[in-house]
């Protein structure tokens, strides 16, 4: 796993203590895209955590963005998020 993915994983694990967390670097799918020129990547995250209970989808996304903090400015150009509770994920 790349150092960039490790930093993203560490930030999400520290904030949410997820039951499940999958990260995908999808930057290769966006080669030539204007955002790729910045050196930041495109990522997909699937996260299952109790912390999302009672939160609307937009609030869940905002919580993920907040957990990633400065990484959104330095490492991440685009982020696709699937955020569920264990009950929603069938875990």
Secondary structure as GFF3:
##gff-version 3
##sequence-region A 1 91
A	DSSP	alpha_helix	3	16	.	.	.	ID=ss1
A	DSSP	beta_strand	20	25	.	.	.	ID=ss2
A	DSSP	three_ten_helix	27	30	.	.	.	ID=ss3
A	DSSP	three_ten_helix	34	38	.	.	.	ID=ss4
A	DSSP	beta_strand	41	48	.	.	.	ID=ss5
A	DSSP	three_ten_helix	50	52	.	.	.	ID=ss6
A	DSSP	alpha_helix	57	68	.	.	.	ID=ss7
A	DSSP	alpha_helix	71	74	.	.	.	ID=ss8
A	DSSP	beta_strand	76	84	.	.	.	ID=ss9
A	DSSP	alpha_helix	86	89	.	.	.	ID=ss10
###
